[in-house]
């Protein structure tokens, strides 16, 4: 593309100048020029008097790149995934980026893209309304390896607190954005939900991210994003109705899914905490039964008791 732009402006670049500009060997530039001329059919000619290459005919745009049906489908999935950010600050930049990508397709590929568009859609549940400015500050901190300061509100807390951290990674989990960072004051890794993070700002402090840090390793043992220090074997039985819904899905890397003779099933996981598991099991209602650990069963019993108090058989008059 850079060679194409140089040729379009009429600068008559030659192999030596282009090789120096892109810091490659002259043979690489010659292979690129041959590819453009003989594979992309661009009208490249050499002017001996000017000692450079030029376009012998007007070229309106760079030829569209070849794309397979599988790649068109993948591009469509990316486009439809943007729907989870409709109404958020991310919608406009994402759609702009997609238009730039799809603009490089030929007419046949664009037609195929429109055709498949009628067959696939995303309907995200309660997408998160993240602040685009905060996101930009955090991504800049990640790229530049700079410490950040921000205000953060813990779950259930009435007031946010000042925090200072070294950001390591941003992750979107269940349509929610999380920052994995080293909390400087607490000298420990922490997970921060972007929806409860405000007023982030870059500092002059630079840091080195540990080479051994891997997001998957960091989340090992978490059902979703919560981390704990325990080791639980979680076993849940599902009736036939729920079995049809959970079958074929990857809930956790450690899962063992077993079909039972009566059409029911059993899911076995290895987790470091059970907070998220409690919410997940409750979401299945009477279709799921926890076999172990006992700590999770007790949490469910306590929650059930609270729910019975909230919803008595004879409700109080409003």
Backbone bond lengths (Angstrom), bond angles and torsions (degrees), N, CA, C in turn:
res aa  C-N    CA-C-N  psi(-1)  N-CA   C-N-CA  omega(-1)  CA-C   N-CA-C  phi
1 X - - - 1.461 - - 1.526 111.04 -
2 X 1.330 116.22 -38.49 1.470 119.02 178.80 1.530 110.24 -65.90
3 X 1.328 117.12 -41.51 1.468 119.65 177.01 1.524 109.53 -62.78
4 X 1.320 116.42 -42.45 1.472 121.34 178.35 1.530 110.73 -57.54
5 X 1.322 116.89 -44.68 1.467 119.58 -179.63 1.533 111.07 -65.83
6 X 1.327 116.83 -38.91 1.464 119.84 179.34 1.530 110.76 -64.22
7 X 1.329 115.90 -40.30 1.458 120.02 179.08 1.528 111.50 -67.66
8 X 1.340 116.53 -37.40 1.465 120.02 -178.73 1.521 111.70 -66.81
9 X 1.314 117.07 -35.08 1.466 119.68 -178.01 1.523 112.22 -77.22
10 X 1.347 117.31 -6.51 1.457 119.57 177.73 1.506 114.25 75.54
11 X 1.331 116.94 29.12 1.455 120.02 -178.75 1.515 114.38 -82.51
12 X 1.352 116.79 -5.70 1.462 122.24 -179.16 1.539 112.27 50.44
13 X 1.332 117.73 58.43 1.473 119.67 178.25 1.527 110.48 -72.75
14 X 1.310 116.50 150.31 1.463 120.15 174.05 1.531 109.32 -117.27
15 X 1.322 116.72 174.91 1.467 121.20 -174.25 1.519 112.34 -62.68
16 X 1.317 116.31 -36.69 1.459 120.10 -178.48 1.522 110.71 -65.11
17 X 1.334 116.66 -48.25 1.461 120.07 -178.83 1.530 111.43 -65.41
18 X 1.340 116.25 -41.83 1.472 119.45 -179.52 1.525 110.99 -66.28
19 X 1.337 116.63 -39.81 1.465 119.95 179.20 1.521 110.52 -63.25
20 X 1.340 116.26 -39.68 1.461 119.93 178.58 1.539 110.87 -67.46
21 X 1.318 116.84 -39.70 1.464 120.81 -178.64 1.527 111.78 -65.41
22 X 1.328 116.51 -43.17 1.471 120.23 -175.72 1.525 112.84 -94.96
23 X 1.337 116.12 -0.21 1.455 122.18 177.70 1.530 111.96 58.21
24 X 1.339 114.66 48.08 1.458 121.62 176.92 1.526 107.91 -130.70
25 X 1.327 116.90 174.34 1.465 121.28 178.61 1.528 110.03 -79.11
26 X 1.306 116.64 153.49 1.463 121.35 179.25 1.530 111.37 -59.05
27 X 1.334 117.30 -33.01 1.464 119.77 179.63 1.526 111.27 -62.66
28 X 1.348 115.53 -34.68 1.474 119.52 177.43 1.524 110.52 -63.42
29 X 1.335 116.69 -44.14 1.462 120.83 179.17 1.522 110.37 -62.95
30 X 1.328 117.67 -41.73 1.459 120.59 -179.87 1.527 111.17 -64.29
31 X 1.349 116.83 -37.95 1.469 119.46 177.04 1.528 110.51 -65.41
32 X 1.340 116.36 -39.35 1.461 119.71 178.38 1.524 111.33 -64.19
33 X 1.317 116.19 -43.69 1.468 120.11 179.53 1.532 111.17 -64.43
34 X 1.343 116.55 -40.32 1.460 119.34 177.01 1.527 111.09 -63.59
35 X 1.323 116.19 -41.06 1.470 120.16 178.31 1.529 110.65 -61.35
36 X 1.337 116.02 -44.60 1.462 120.27 -179.68 1.527 111.23 -64.25
37 X 1.322 116.57 -37.58 1.458 119.93 -175.56 1.525 112.64 -79.44
38 X 1.337 116.39 -45.33 1.463 118.70 -171.98 1.531 114.10 -97.31
39 X 1.329 118.17 -25.26 1.467 120.29 179.03 1.513 112.33 -97.57
40 X 1.331 116.33 -37.12 1.467 119.96 179.66 1.524 112.19 -97.89
41 X 1.336 116.35 -2.41 1.474 121.84 176.47 1.522 113.37 57.68
42 X 1.314 116.25 38.05 1.459 120.31 175.53 1.534 109.57 -85.44
43 X 1.342 117.86 140.19 1.476 121.56 -173.90 1.529 113.04 -78.92
44 X 1.332 116.58 64.62 1.466 121.13 -178.21 1.531 109.87 -87.10
45 X 1.313 116.17 129.04 1.466 122.61 176.94 1.525 109.02 -131.28
46 X 1.333 115.20 162.28 1.469 120.32 179.43 1.525 109.72 -111.28
47 X 1.322 116.01 131.68 1.463 122.56 178.04 1.534 107.87 -104.19
48 X 1.339 115.77 107.40 1.466 119.76 -176.91 1.522 111.54 -65.72
49 X 1.341 116.07 -33.26 1.463 118.81 -178.37 1.523 110.79 -67.78
50 X 1.320 117.03 -39.21 1.468 120.87 179.67 1.532 112.00 -92.02
51 X 1.339 116.51 -6.04 1.463 121.30 178.73 1.538 111.53 55.51
52 X 1.319 114.72 48.48 1.460 118.58 179.50 1.513 112.22 -165.00
53 X 1.325 115.12 169.32 1.461 122.55 -179.64 1.522 110.53 -93.57
54 X 1.351 114.99 157.44 1.468 120.15 179.18 1.528 108.65 -157.58
55 X 1.346 115.24 166.87 1.453 121.00 174.49 1.525 108.68 -89.78
56 X 1.344 116.60 122.78 1.457 120.50 -179.97 1.522 111.72 -75.17
57 X 1.332 116.79 -18.08 1.469 121.95 177.19 1.524 108.07 -134.49
58 X 1.317 114.60 161.49 1.466 119.26 179.26 1.524 110.19 -67.16
59 X 1.329 116.60 134.71 1.470 122.75 177.30 1.529 107.30 -120.00
60 X 1.324 115.86 111.54 1.460 119.81 -175.41 1.523 111.93 -71.76
61 X 1.325 117.03 -41.97 1.456 119.91 -179.20 1.526 110.02 -152.27
62 X 1.309 114.46 160.68 1.459 120.01 178.69 1.525 108.81 -66.69
63 X 1.332 119.35 138.13 1.468 120.80 -178.37 1.522 111.50 -56.68
64 X 1.331 117.22 141.62 1.473 120.27 178.96 1.515 110.87 -64.36
65 X 1.326 115.08 145.54 1.458 119.09 179.98 1.523 110.41 -80.81
66 X 1.321 115.44 152.37 1.462 120.17 178.63 1.521 109.91 -71.97
67 X 1.319 116.37 141.04 1.463 120.02 -178.40 1.517 108.83 -142.40
68 X 1.318 117.48 137.09 1.456 122.07 -177.95 1.521 110.23 -84.39
69 X 1.346 115.71 168.47 1.460 120.07 177.86 1.531 110.50 -63.02
70 X 1.337 116.54 -37.89 1.465 120.18 178.98 1.522 110.69 -63.29
71 X 1.342 115.93 -38.74 1.463 119.85 179.43 1.524 110.88 -70.78
72 X 1.338 116.76 -35.77 1.468 119.95 175.59 1.521 109.83 -62.09
73 X 1.329 115.75 -43.28 1.459 119.95 179.68 1.527 110.95 -63.63
74 X 1.350 116.48 -41.10 1.465 120.15 178.15 1.522 110.74 -63.72
75 X 1.343 116.45 -38.76 1.456 120.17 177.90 1.521 110.77 -65.17
76 X 1.327 116.09 -37.23 1.461 120.46 177.37 1.526 110.99 -64.09
77 X 1.332 116.19 -43.00 1.469 119.91 178.68 1.524 110.01 -59.18
78 X 1.347 115.86 -42.19 1.466 119.41 178.18 1.531 110.70 -61.65
79 X 1.330 115.96 -40.11 1.468 119.40 179.60 1.523 111.20 -65.58
80 X 1.323 116.36 -45.24 1.462 119.53 -178.91 1.523 111.61 -67.56
81 X 1.340 116.80 -30.59 1.465 119.76 178.89 1.525 111.69 -64.51
82 X 1.337 116.52 -21.53 1.468 120.38 177.90 1.524 110.27 -62.71
83 X 1.339 116.89 -23.06 1.461 120.09 -176.09 1.519 112.64 -59.67
84 X 1.329 117.77 -25.50 1.460 119.17 179.88 1.522 111.97 -71.53
85 X 1.348 117.11 -8.51 1.459 120.34 179.13 1.525 112.20 -111.56
86 X 1.345 117.71 12.24 1.457 119.90 176.49 1.532 110.04 -61.23
87 X 1.313 115.08 133.97 1.456 120.36 179.77 1.511 114.00 83.80
88 X 1.352 117.34 1.23 1.456 121.65 179.02 1.529 109.08 -109.16
89 X 1.325 118.45 167.44 1.468 120.41 178.69 1.524 113.80 -62.34
90 X 1.356 117.88 -17.50 1.453 120.62 -178.54 1.525 113.02 -80.04
91 X 1.319 118.08 -17.20 1.464 120.59 -171.87 1.527 112.52 -58.79
92 X 1.318 117.56 -50.36 1.466 120.57 -174.94 1.520 113.16 -64.69
93 X 1.364 120.03 -50.70 1.467 118.16 179.51 1.520 113.35 -63.44
94 X 1.346 118.57 -33.19 1.453 120.54 178.09 1.525 111.41 -67.13
95 X 1.330 116.73 -43.97 1.459 119.94 179.40 1.524 111.06 -66.72
96 X 1.336 117.63 -36.59 1.461 120.83 176.83 1.525 110.83 -62.42
97 X 1.329 116.46 -43.82 1.463 120.59 179.00 1.524 110.83 -63.26
98 X 1.334 116.86 -39.95 1.465 119.33 -179.96 1.524 111.38 -65.99
99 X 1.333 117.00 -39.69 1.462 119.80 178.67 1.531 111.17 -62.50
100 X 1.330 116.46 -37.41 1.463 119.66 178.30 1.533 110.53 -65.15
101 X 1.341 116.29 -40.60 1.459 119.78 179.54 1.528 111.41 -67.62
102 X 1.335 116.05 -49.68 1.458 119.43 -177.49 1.523 111.72 -68.83
103 X 1.310 117.66 -22.30 1.460 121.07 178.71 1.508 112.86 -66.34
104 X 1.333 118.03 -17.71 1.458 122.11 178.77 1.525 112.66 -85.35
105 X 1.353 116.91 -7.28 1.461 119.64 -178.62 1.519 111.44 -78.65
106 X 1.323 116.31 154.70 1.452 119.29 173.66 1.526 109.36 -78.88
107 X 1.341 116.29 174.14 1.464 120.30 -174.34 1.524 111.62 -63.61
108 X 1.334 117.14 -38.78 1.466 120.08 -179.32 1.521 110.91 -63.75
109 X 1.328 117.29 -42.02 1.457 121.05 179.66 1.523 111.05 -67.29
110 X 1.333 116.24 -38.73 1.465 119.24 178.09 1.521 110.86 -63.87
111 X 1.337 116.32 -39.05 1.463 119.68 178.62 1.521 110.45 -64.46
112 X 1.343 116.43 -42.29 1.462 120.40 177.82 1.522 110.87 -61.79
113 X 1.333 116.16 -39.24 1.458 120.77 -179.46 1.516 110.60 -63.31
114 X 1.344 116.29 -41.80 1.469 119.89 178.87 1.525 110.45 -66.92
115 X 1.342 116.23 -36.42 1.457 118.75 -178.42 1.518 112.17 -66.23
116 X 1.328 116.47 -45.06 1.467 119.87 -179.62 1.518 110.58 -69.49
117 X 1.317 116.92 -25.98 1.464 121.84 -177.75 1.526 111.83 -58.13
118 X 1.352 116.83 -26.07 1.456 120.63 179.89 1.524 112.50 -79.26
119 X 1.343 116.33 -10.42 1.462 120.06 -173.25 1.516 114.25 -105.42
120 X 1.330 118.15 -9.35 1.462 120.81 -173.14 1.517 110.15 -140.18
121 X 1.327 116.79 137.79 1.464 120.23 177.28 1.516 109.61 -152.63
122 X 1.330 115.73 161.46 1.464 123.07 176.96 1.526 107.99 -115.93
123 X 1.331 116.70 139.02 1.460 120.92 174.35 1.527 107.96 -130.35
124 X 1.315 117.79 80.29 1.471 120.90 -177.41 1.525 111.10 -67.79
125 X 1.324 115.86 145.81 1.464 121.31 178.16 1.523 109.53 -92.91
126 X 1.322 116.05 118.94 1.466 122.86 175.99 1.526 112.30 50.58
127 X 1.348 118.44 62.31 1.470 119.05 177.07 1.514 110.82 -62.08
128 X 1.331 114.81 149.73 1.458 120.49 -174.32 1.529 111.31 -81.88
129 X 1.315 116.57 137.01 1.459 122.80 179.32 1.526 108.52 -94.26
130 X 1.328 116.04 79.68 1.460 120.73 -178.84 1.519 110.35 -81.73
131 X 1.319 115.72 150.93 1.456 121.72 -179.80 1.524 109.14 -82.82
132 X 1.346 116.23 123.17 1.457 120.39 -176.27 1.523 111.51 -64.55
133 X 1.330 118.31 -36.94 1.464 120.70 179.93 1.529 109.82 -63.35
134 X 1.341 116.94 -44.97 1.459 120.04 178.14 1.528 110.65 -59.58
135 X 1.331 115.51 -41.36 1.456 119.81 -179.00 1.521 110.48 -62.84
136 X 1.320 117.59 -40.31 1.466 121.24 -179.83 1.525 111.25 -66.32
137 X 1.320 116.96 -40.36 1.459 120.13 178.72 1.525 109.98 -63.18
138 X 1.327 116.55 -43.00 1.460 120.39 -177.46 1.523 111.42 -68.37
139 X 1.338 117.97 -41.88 1.458 119.75 178.85 1.527 110.88 -66.14
140 X 1.337 117.30 -35.11 1.467 120.08 176.10 1.522 110.42 -64.61
141 X 1.331 116.58 -41.08 1.466 120.67 178.53 1.527 111.14 -63.93
142 X 1.333 116.80 -38.72 1.456 120.88 178.80 1.528 110.98 -65.43
143 X 1.324 116.22 -44.33 1.461 120.23 -177.09 1.526 112.00 -70.43
144 X 1.328 116.23 -37.77 1.464 120.32 -175.64 1.523 112.70 -92.39
145 X 1.348 117.23 -2.54 1.465 121.43 -178.33 1.523 110.74 55.18
146 X 1.331 115.98 52.51 1.465 121.55 179.94 1.516 109.99 -117.71
147 X 1.327 115.34 141.28 1.460 121.14 178.58 1.525 109.70 -68.19
148 X 1.321 116.27 155.58 1.460 121.53 179.54 1.523 110.07 -130.10
149 X 1.313 114.41 155.20 1.458 123.05 170.19 1.524 107.51 -118.85
150 X 1.333 116.08 145.14 1.465 119.64 -179.45 1.521 109.53 -162.35
151 X 1.309 115.00 171.30 1.471 122.19 174.51 1.519 107.20 -103.34
152 X 1.352 115.69 138.64 1.450 118.45 -177.22 1.526 110.48 -139.46
153 X 1.331 115.14 134.75 1.462 121.34 179.87 1.526 109.27 -107.76
154 X 1.332 116.07 114.98 1.457 120.29 176.94 1.523 110.34 -69.23
155 X 1.323 115.88 157.92 1.462 119.87 179.44 1.530 110.58 -57.93
156 X 1.320 116.10 126.68 1.459 121.26 178.00 1.510 115.15 82.16
157 X 1.339 117.83 -9.99 1.473 120.14 -179.63 1.525 110.36 -73.93
158 X 1.322 116.06 150.93 1.463 120.18 -178.97 1.529 111.41 -85.09
159 X 1.329 117.16 -32.09 1.456 120.58 -176.44 1.525 110.70 -129.34
160 X 1.331 117.91 144.89 1.467 120.77 176.17 1.518 111.58 -75.01
161 X 1.316 116.42 160.38 1.459 122.95 179.58 1.531 109.79 -119.87
162 X 1.337 114.87 156.77 1.459 120.49 174.55 1.523 108.92 -77.70
163 X 1.354 116.10 133.61 1.463 120.38 179.49 1.529 108.96 -131.49
164 X 1.333 115.43 152.87 1.462 122.76 176.79 1.523 107.10 -133.07
165 X 1.338 116.71 128.14 1.457 118.69 -172.01 1.520 112.53 -150.54
166 X 1.343 114.13 160.70 1.459 122.41 172.56 1.530 106.81 -104.82
167 X 1.314 118.67 109.26 1.471 120.57 -176.61 1.521 112.14 -75.24
168 X 1.349 115.92 132.52 1.459 121.04 -178.93 1.525 112.86 -109.31
169 X 1.350 117.14 -34.96 1.466 118.48 -172.02 1.528 110.08 -163.49
170 X 1.355 115.80 145.69 1.464 122.71 171.71 1.523 108.21 -111.57
171 X 1.326 117.62 136.06 1.461 120.88 -179.28 1.516 109.88 -138.21
172 X 1.337 115.60 140.43 1.466 121.56 173.65 1.517 107.29 -102.26
173 X 1.326 117.01 113.74 1.457 122.89 -176.27 1.523 108.17 -126.02
174 X 1.330 116.79 120.75 1.471 122.21 -178.33 1.527 111.50 53.84
175 X 1.341 116.41 44.09 1.471 123.78 177.93 1.522 112.92 67.90
176 X 1.338 117.96 14.51 1.464 121.78 176.51 1.530 108.63 -119.82
177 X 1.331 116.18 141.64 1.459 121.56 179.89 1.523 110.19 -94.19
178 X 1.346 115.98 137.19 1.462 121.82 179.73 1.525 109.19 -132.92
179 X 1.319 114.91 145.44 1.455 122.37 175.43 1.520 108.59 -108.96
180 X 1.328 117.27 124.62 1.458 122.60 173.29 1.528 106.43 -96.31
181 X 1.329 116.31 119.66 1.465 119.51 -173.77 1.525 110.34 -147.79
182 X 1.328 114.27 156.66 1.462 121.13 175.19 1.514 108.28 -89.93
183 X 1.340 115.96 116.01 1.460 121.59 179.51 1.529 108.23 -77.78
184 X 1.333 116.17 113.86 1.464 121.50 -173.97 1.524 111.28 -65.45
185 X 1.318 118.47 -44.63 1.461 121.54 -177.19 1.526 112.28 -68.59
186 X 1.332 116.50 -35.60 1.462 120.59 -178.58 1.524 112.73 -93.15
187 X 1.343 116.58 -7.10 1.466 122.56 178.13 1.526 111.58 52.23
188 X 1.350 114.67 47.38 1.459 119.67 -179.52 1.522 109.65 -157.72
189 X 1.332 115.73 157.53 1.455 120.62 175.67 1.521 110.22 -72.21
190 X 1.314 116.14 141.69 1.449 122.00 178.78 1.531 109.67 -138.28
191 X 1.336 115.53 154.70 1.459 122.32 175.04 1.517 108.22 -111.69
192 X 1.345 116.46 123.86 1.460 121.86 -176.99 1.529 109.82 -114.81
193 X 1.325 116.66 126.97 1.463 121.18 175.33 1.528 108.61 -79.75
194 X 1.322 117.19 127.63 1.462 120.23 -177.26 1.515 112.32 -63.60
195 X 1.335 117.61 -27.39 1.460 120.43 179.92 1.521 112.15 -66.76
196 X 1.358 117.10 -18.90 1.471 120.64 179.47 1.522 111.73 -113.21
197 X 1.331 116.29 12.73 1.459 122.30 179.31 1.528 108.78 -107.64
198 X 1.329 117.03 132.36 1.465 120.15 -177.18 1.532 110.86 -139.45
199 X 1.318 114.99 158.43 1.469 124.50 175.33 1.526 113.60 52.37
200 X 1.338 118.19 47.17 1.475 118.49 177.48 1.530 110.32 -71.48
201 X 1.313 116.29 144.78 1.461 120.47 177.28 1.529 109.30 -146.62
202 X 1.324 114.20 143.58 1.456 120.29 178.47 1.515 110.69 -74.22
203 X 1.313 116.47 147.36 1.458 121.70 173.41 1.527 108.44 -114.58
204 X 1.314 115.97 171.73 1.472 120.53 178.87 1.526 111.65 -79.06
205 X 1.319 117.37 -12.95 1.463 121.14 -176.64 1.526 111.12 -69.58
206 X 1.324 116.68 129.22 1.457 122.52 176.03 1.536 109.01 -102.28
207 X 1.329 116.35 154.04 1.458 119.86 178.97 1.526 109.43 -144.46
208 X 1.324 115.66 163.95 1.453 121.57 175.49 1.522 109.28 -111.02
209 X 1.326 115.33 125.30 1.455 118.62 177.49 1.526 109.45 -75.43
210 X 1.326 118.40 132.48 1.465 120.61 -179.27 1.527 111.60 -57.54
211 X 1.312 116.01 136.45 1.459 119.99 -178.80 1.522 112.20 -63.39
212 X 1.325 115.70 -29.05 1.459 119.23 -175.34 1.525 112.84 -80.22
213 X 1.341 117.93 -7.42 1.466 118.86 -176.04 1.525 110.97 -71.23
214 X 1.331 116.29 127.24 1.453 123.54 174.55 1.522 107.82 -135.87
215 X 1.340 118.61 129.11 1.468 120.29 -179.41 1.523 113.09 -54.72
216 X 1.343 116.97 -40.54 1.464 119.44 -179.12 1.527 111.36 -65.68
217 X 1.327 116.11 -38.01 1.466 119.03 176.82 1.521 110.81 -67.32
218 X 1.342 115.49 -39.32 1.459 119.90 -178.64 1.530 110.92 -63.02
219 X 1.337 116.85 -37.73 1.463 121.25 -177.68 1.531 113.15 -90.11
220 X 1.324 116.48 1.69 1.453 118.80 -179.29 1.525 110.26 -58.40
221 X 1.309 115.75 129.03 1.464 120.41 -177.84 1.512 113.47 94.54
222 X 1.324 117.94 -13.98 1.463 121.26 177.45 1.519 109.47 -85.81
223 X 1.312 117.42 139.86 1.464 119.78 175.36 1.521 109.96 -72.63
224 X 1.342 115.86 -40.50 1.457 120.75 175.28 1.514 109.26 -129.82
225 X 1.357 116.37 -76.61 1.463 119.16 -178.40 1.526 112.78 -134.52
226 X 1.343 118.08 -18.26 1.463 120.82 178.96 1.524 110.52 -69.67
227 X 1.350 116.24 137.21 1.455 121.39 177.27 1.521 109.81 -113.67
228 X 1.310 115.27 147.92 1.456 120.42 177.46 1.509 110.69 -140.00
229 X 1.330 115.91 175.98 1.454 120.33 -178.83 1.504 113.62 -109.37
230 X 1.342 117.11 10.12 1.459 120.63 -177.98 1.523 110.75 -102.38
231 X 1.310 115.41 179.98 1.468 121.74 178.29 1.521 107.49 -135.02
232 X 1.331 116.47 103.00 1.464 122.02 -176.67 1.525 110.45 -110.29
233 X 1.321 115.89 135.54 1.458 120.49 164.83 1.523 106.18 -94.77
234 X 1.321 116.36 110.77 1.463 121.61 -177.31 1.519 108.36 -101.81
235 X 1.335 115.72 125.01 1.464 121.79 179.73 1.515 108.24 -126.28
236 X 1.325 115.94 124.78 1.468 121.72 -178.32 1.522 108.81 -129.86
237 X 1.331 116.65 131.86 1.463 122.18 175.64 1.526 109.33 -98.81
238 X 1.340 116.43 142.37 1.464 122.05 -179.77 1.525 109.47 -124.28
239 X 1.336 115.77 143.99 1.462 119.27 176.41 1.531 109.37 -76.55
240 X 1.334 116.32 179.24 1.456 120.25 -176.26 1.511 113.94 -61.50
241 X 1.326 116.71 -36.11 1.470 120.53 -179.69 1.527 110.85 -63.56
242 X 1.336 116.33 -48.21 1.460 120.36 -179.42 1.526 111.46 -71.03
243 X 1.327 116.96 -32.44 1.459 120.33 -179.78 1.519 111.20 -58.49
244 X 1.324 116.95 -39.99 1.462 120.57 178.70 1.523 111.92 -64.83
245 X 1.315 117.39 -22.44 1.458 121.09 -178.85 1.532 112.86 -90.21
246 X 1.316 116.27 -32.97 1.470 118.26 -176.92 1.520 112.52 -91.49
247 X 1.337 117.30 -18.09 1.463 121.25 -177.95 1.534 110.41 -61.40
248 X 1.330 116.03 135.24 1.464 120.74 176.03 1.512 114.80 82.28
249 X 1.327 117.77 6.77 1.461 120.82 179.66 1.529 109.94 -110.84
250 X 1.328 114.84 145.73 1.460 120.51 -179.61 1.524 108.52 -98.03
251 X 1.331 116.52 99.04 1.461 121.14 -177.28 1.520 111.78 -84.16
252 X 1.325 117.19 -31.16 1.468 120.63 -176.78 1.530 108.55 -162.64
253 X 1.343 118.08 146.52 1.477 119.75 -179.46 1.520 114.00 -58.14
254 X 1.342 117.48 -28.12 1.467 120.16 -176.58 1.523 113.30 -89.16
255 X 1.311 118.83 1.41 1.461 120.38 -169.22 1.527 113.64 -65.94
256 X 1.325 113.83 146.25 1.460 122.83 170.03 1.516 106.58 -126.66
257 X 1.313 117.55 114.64 1.466 122.17 -177.73 1.522 109.02 -105.79
258 X 1.330 116.06 125.39 1.462 121.11 -176.19 1.518 110.07 -124.35
259 X 1.323 115.90 125.61 1.465 120.53 174.61 1.529 108.64 -79.51
260 X 1.322 117.17 132.55 1.462 122.24 178.44 1.528 110.44 -99.07
261 X 1.332 118.27 155.13 1.475 121.14 -173.53 1.522 114.57 -58.67
262 X 1.340 118.49 -29.14 1.464 121.12 -174.62 1.529 112.95 -88.73
263 X 1.343 117.32 14.74 1.452 119.70 -179.75 1.512 113.16 89.29
264 X 1.324 115.69 -4.78 1.463 119.92 176.98 1.527 109.66 -88.86
265 X 1.325 116.75 -173.57 1.467 119.65 -178.25 1.518 110.34 -153.11
266 X 1.316 114.62 167.25 1.470 121.75 177.90 1.521 108.79 -133.90
267 X 1.337 115.77 132.67 1.462 122.25 178.73 1.519 108.55 -115.57
268 X 1.329 115.71 126.62 1.457 121.63 -178.35 1.531 108.68 -118.67
269 X 1.352 117.62 128.55 1.461 123.25 -178.84 1.518 110.18 -130.88
270 X 1.329 115.62 160.03 1.467 121.70 173.72 1.522 107.16 -119.94
271 X 1.346 117.65 112.71 1.462 122.15 -172.73 1.523 111.28 -128.31
272 X 1.327 115.34 156.92 1.463 121.20 178.29 1.522 112.20 -95.86
273 X 1.351 117.69 -9.59 1.468 121.45 177.01 1.521 108.07 -152.03
274 X 1.337 116.20 161.28 1.469 120.09 -177.40 1.525 112.75 -121.11
275 X 1.353 117.61 4.50 1.464 119.15 -179.29 1.526 112.07 -59.41
276 X 1.321 116.14 -50.02 1.463 119.49 -179.07 1.523 111.09 -68.57
277 X 1.331 116.87 -32.22 1.457 120.47 -179.32 1.519 110.90 -65.37
278 X 1.331 116.99 -35.34 1.461 120.33 177.91 1.532 110.51 -60.13
279 X 1.324 116.52 -47.41 1.468 120.13 179.47 1.521 111.25 -63.12
280 X 1.333 116.22 -40.46 1.458 120.16 -177.60 1.531 111.65 -65.81
281 X 1.330 116.64 -43.87 1.465 120.38 179.71 1.527 110.55 -64.71
282 X 1.326 116.65 -41.87 1.464 119.95 178.82 1.528 111.09 -60.53
283 X 1.328 116.23 -32.00 1.458 119.88 179.24 1.520 113.22 -65.08
284 X 1.349 117.52 -22.67 1.458 120.74 177.69 1.524 112.99 -86.84
285 X 1.344 116.09 -5.90 1.461 119.87 177.40 1.516 112.43 59.00
286 X 1.344 116.64 -136.25 1.469 121.36 -176.09 1.529 113.10 -76.32
287 X 1.337 117.62 -1.87 1.462 120.55 -177.02 1.531 112.95 -84.83
288 X 1.349 118.06 -7.60 1.462 121.99 -179.35 1.524 110.39 -125.01
289 X 1.337 116.01 141.77 1.464 121.74 178.51 1.522 108.88 -132.99
290 X 1.337 116.22 121.78 1.464 120.32 179.25 1.523 109.45 -78.27
291 X 1.315 116.78 128.13 1.472 122.93 177.56 1.527 109.92 -90.87
292 X 1.329 116.04 -42.99 1.459 123.39 175.64 1.528 108.49 -163.85
293 X 1.338 115.45 158.82 1.477 131.18 12.60 1.530 111.56 -84.95
294 X 1.305 114.56 166.56 1.452 120.20 -179.88 1.521 111.19 -64.43
295 X 1.339 116.74 -33.59 1.466 120.15 -179.20 1.523 111.22 -61.51
296 X 1.328 117.75 -37.71 1.464 120.32 177.91 1.523 111.01 -70.87
297 X 1.334 116.98 -38.17 1.465 120.10 177.41 1.524 110.47 -61.47
298 X 1.332 117.78 -42.49 1.456 121.19 179.92 1.527 111.34 -64.58
299 X 1.322 116.78 -40.05 1.474 119.71 177.72 1.523 110.45 -61.54
300 X 1.324 117.22 -41.30 1.460 121.00 179.27 1.523 111.23 -66.95
301 X 1.347 117.07 -37.35 1.469 120.67 177.69 1.536 110.43 -63.44
302 X 1.327 116.68 -43.74 1.459 120.37 179.54 1.526 111.16 -64.66
303 X 1.331 116.75 -41.88 1.460 120.07 177.90 1.524 110.93 -64.43
304 X 1.335 116.81 -40.23 1.464 120.73 178.66 1.523 111.07 -62.05
305 X 1.343 116.92 -38.89 1.460 120.67 178.84 1.534 110.56 -63.86
306 X 1.320 116.75 -42.30 1.467 120.60 178.23 1.528 110.28 -63.80
307 X 1.326 117.23 -40.49 1.469 120.82 179.93 1.526 110.84 -65.53
308 X 1.338 117.16 -38.09 1.464 119.59 177.41 1.528 111.27 -62.59
309 X 1.336 116.92 -37.99 1.460 120.10 177.14 1.523 111.22 -67.27
310 X 1.333 116.03 -35.93 1.466 119.40 -179.23 1.522 112.38 -73.58
311 X 1.338 115.64 -31.35 1.458 120.34 -176.91 1.526 110.24 -123.80
312 X 1.325 117.61 73.06 1.479 120.60 179.90 1.524 111.24 -67.38
313 X 1.337 115.23 160.11 1.451 120.06 -178.98 1.522 111.44 -60.10
314 X 1.350 117.06 -38.30 1.461 121.70 177.01 1.532 106.86 -112.52
315 X 1.348 117.45 96.85 1.464 119.90 -175.72 1.530 111.77 -63.76
316 X 1.320 115.26 146.32 1.463 120.64 177.49 1.521 109.48 -68.11
317 X 1.333 117.39 148.11 1.470 119.51 179.40 1.525 111.41 -63.76
318 X 1.323 115.59 142.41 1.470 120.79 -179.97 1.525 109.38 -79.80
